[in-house]
Amino acid sequence: MPHTVLSSPAATVKRIKIGALDALDIRAPAYQAVVLLQGAQLIYFSSGKLPTKDFEQLAPQHVSDNWLWVSAQAQYDTQDSVRGGVPLCWPVFGLFSANPEAVKTSFKDSLYDVTQHGYARTQVFDFERFGSEIGDNKTSELVLTLTGSSSPKLDLTVTFSFNDQGVNIKLTTQNQEAHTVHFSQALHTYLPTADITQTVIGGFDGVNYSDTLQTDATNGGWQTKTQQGDISFEGEVDRIYHGAPDITLTTPTQRYQLIATGSNSTVVWNPWIKKAKQVSQFAEDDYLRMLCIETANAHLDAVTLQSGQTHSLSLSLSQAH
């Protein structure tokens, strides 16, 4: 993509630099978004008729109207994922060693480091296309691709759709191998809150989950529990829910709605006090102001993709009223 502005009837996209990273700044009268080409990572989105920001001068973590949380200590360096926004965990979610055997077998000979959260987060994606005025709600669509980059050969297409109601992110994986591939993935969405202790997530009542912080005395694996009522935060949370219901996040100042497709697992994470001291690009008290709700194909929900097949995982994020 050239460094000049690409214009369409309803929006423009401009290539900019944030730290050492190339980014795309998408602007329309009713919304603005910023996507890093490294990792195809959305780091800023806001809607409403607000003054546009110059992100070459002001990093997203210093902007109060961001729908996403970005750490004040975020670093925009090559070969390292930025802490915040929506990093892509692909084609492996979480620790490689904790994945199903089928996933580990598929990627045992990978040329890239898949130790944790795969390798897409540190790869530079190719600009495929940008268009706007799609549909009745004047949606802008940005498409980035990562093709055949490792063994096994999987192509990844990331499609961002922006309008004044919110953002949709879709990951489409195509298997270019002659054999079946098993993989896991997640949209690792960081969301802001004014107070984690006054924050609740609705939609999971009665849903089973694996508590990765508790060991099952019988089989040595993660404990399986059932959610009772809303999810609240009184300590460290690291859970894989075996379902992807429509979600409502309520914070002291905002309400968000998250709707997933192509997913039957959702990860909820907050590191709390002790773990926060060990997280990179993260202040010791950042756990008070953030949480992650991750749209996933993880753990029991890993994807089996036959030769030539495709699979799509998507998240729609909007503000509830």
N, C-alpha and C positions, 0 to 999 in steps of 0.2 A: 504494500500500500504506500502511495506517495505521502510526503510530509504535508502536502497541502490539504485544505479542507474539502471534504466531499459533501455536497449539498443535495438535498432532495426536497420535495415540496413542503414537508412538515418538520424536518430535522436536519442537523448537520453532524458530521463526525470529523474530528481533527486528531491527528497523531501528535502526542505530546510526550514529554519526558518527566518522570517523577523519580528523583534520585538517579539510580543507574538503569531504571526500567522504562521501556517504551509502553505507552498507554494510549487508549482511545477515549476521547472526550466526546460524548454524545449529548447534543443539546437540542431541545425543542421548547416551544413556548411554555409547556406545562410540566416539563420534567428535565432532569439532567442525570447522566450516568457516566461512570468512569470504569473502564475495564483494562486491566493489565494484559499485555500480550503474553508475558510469561505466566503460564498456568491458566490462561483464559479466566482470570480472577476478577470478579466484580468487587470493587472496593468502595463504590459510592453510588447511591441512588436516592433521589428525592423528587417529589412531585409538588405541584403548586407553582404559582407565578411568583417565584422568588428570584432575587438577583443571581445571575450565573457566577460561578466561582472560577478563578484561574488556578488550577491545580498544579501548575508548574511553579507557582509562588506559594501556595497554601495546600499542605498535604491533607488528605481526607480525615485524618484523626483529629484535626483542629476545626472541623466543621460541625456545628451543632445539629443541623437538620438532616444528617445522614440517617437513612433507615437502618443502616448496618453499623455494627460496632467495629472500630479499628483501634488497635492499641496505640496509646500515646507514644509507646516505645517501638512502634513498627519501623522496620528497616527495609528500604527499597533497594535490595542488592540482588545481583544475579545468583542463580543456583540456591536460592533460599526463599521459601514461601513467606509472604507477608502475613503477619499475625492480625487477622481480621477479615471482614468482607465475606466472600464465599469462595474459599479454596476448593479445588477439585481433588478428591481422593480417588485415584484411578490409576491402574486397573486393579489395585489392591486397597482395601480399606483396613485401617488399623495396623497392628503388628502383623507382619507376614506370618510369624510363627503361630498366631492365634486364629488364622484362617482355616477353613475346611481343607481337608487333605486334597480334594480335587483342585482347589485354587492353587495350593502350594505345588502340586505336580505340574500344573499348566505353566507356572512361572519360575520353576526351579532353575532354568537355564537362561533367564532374562539377562539381557546385556546391561540393563539399568538397575539401579539400587531400588529394590522394592521392600526394604526392611520395614518401613512404616509409611502407610498412606500412598504407596505406589510412586510413580515418577512424573505424572502429568503436571504436578504443581511447579516443577522447575524447568519445564520445557517451553520453548517459545512457539506459540501457535501461529499459523498462517492466516492472514486475512482472506476470507473467501468472498464475502459480499456484505453490502449494507443497503437497506431500502426502508422507505417509510410510506405513510398513507396506506398501510395494509389493514383492510377491514374498516368497519364503521367507526372504530375508536381511535383512529389515527396512530396506529402502532408502528414503532420503528423496530426493524429486525436486523441484528448483527450476527453474522455467522463466522466462526473461527474453526480451523481444522488442525488436527495432528494425525498424520498418516503414516502407517506402517513403520513405526519408529523403533520397534523392538521385537524380540522373539518371546512369545508368539506375536504374529503380525495382526494387530488390531488397529482399525481406523477410528478416530474419535472426532465427532462433529459437535460443537457447542453452539447452540442457538439461543441468543438473548432476544427477548421481546419486551419492549418498553412502551408504556403509555401512561396517561395521567392517573390510572388506577393502581399501577404497580408494575412488577417485573416478573417475567417467566424465564427460567433457565432450563434448557433441555440438553441432556447428554445422549447422543446417539452413537452406539458402538457397533461396528461391523467387523465380523470375523473374516479375515482374508486368508486364513490358514485352510489347509485341506482336511483338518481334523477339528474336533470339538474343543472349545476352550471354556474354562470356568474362571470367572472373575468376580470381584466385589468392588463396590464403589460408593461414594457419597458426595453430596453437595453439603460441605461442612459450614453451614451458615452461622455466622456470629451475629447476635442481635443485642441491642443496647437495652439497659434498664437503669432507672434512677436508683433502684434499691432491690437487690436480688432477694432479700428477705420478704419483700412485699410483691413478689412476682409469682404468677401461677400460669400453668399450661393446662388447657382444657382439651378434652377429646379422647383421653386414654383410659377412662374409667372402665375397669374390667379387662384390660389388655394385659397379657402376660409379657414379662420382660426378663432379660438376663442381666443380673446385677454383677458387673465386672469387678466390683469391690468386695464381693462376698464369695467365698469358696464353698462349693457343695461338699459336705463331709462324706457323701456316699461315693460320688464318682470323681471328685477332685476338680470338676469344672466349675463354671459360674453358677451361682444360685439362680433358680427360676422363681420369680415372684409374680404376683398379680397386682396391678395398680388399683388402688381404692380411691376414687374421687379424683380431684385435680392433682397435678404434680406441683409440689412446692419445694422450697430450698431452705434447708436448715444445716447443711453440711455438704461435703463433696458428693457429687452425683456423676455417675458414669454408667449409663444403662442403654441396652439395646432392646427397644420395644419390638415385639413380634407383630407389627401392624403399622399401617400408615393411614390413620384416620384424618379427617379434616381437623386442623388444629387451630385453636385460638390462644394466643399469648397475650396475657394482660399484665402490664407493668404499671407503675404509679402514674405514668404520663401518656402511655400509648396502648393501643390494642392492635395486634397483627393477626392476620389469617394466613395460614400456610396450607396449601393443597398440593398433594403429591400424586403423580401417576407413574406407573411402572415400578412401584416400590411396595414392599411388604415389611419394611423395617424402618425404624426411626431411632436415631441416637440422640440422647439428651445428656449434655455435659456441662458441668461447672467444676473447676478444680478446687475451689474453696481455699482455706488459709494455708495449709501446709504445702499442697501441690503447687499453689500459685508461685511459691518461691523457687520452684524448679522449672517453670515454663519460660521459654525464651521469648524475647520481645514482649515482656509482660511485667507490669508493676505488681508489687506484692499485694496491693489492694484492688487490682483490676477485677478480681472475682466478684466484687460487689456491684459492678456496673455492666456485666455481660453474662450471656449464656449462649450455648450452642444447641440448635435444633437441626439435626442433620438428616436430610432426605437420603435414604440409603437402599442399597442391596447388600446387606451385611450379615455375617454369621450364618444363620439358617436360611437366609434369603439370597445367597450368592447366585449369580446368573450362570446358566448353562447355555452356551451359544454354539450351535452347529455351524459347519463351514458355510460361509456366504450369508448367514443370518444376521439380522440387526436387532438391537434392543435399545429402547429409549426410556430414560429416567428423567422426570421433570418436576420442578417446583414452581408454584405460583405464589408469590408473596404480595400481599396487599394490606392496607390498614383497615381494620374493622371499625365500624361506627355504631 
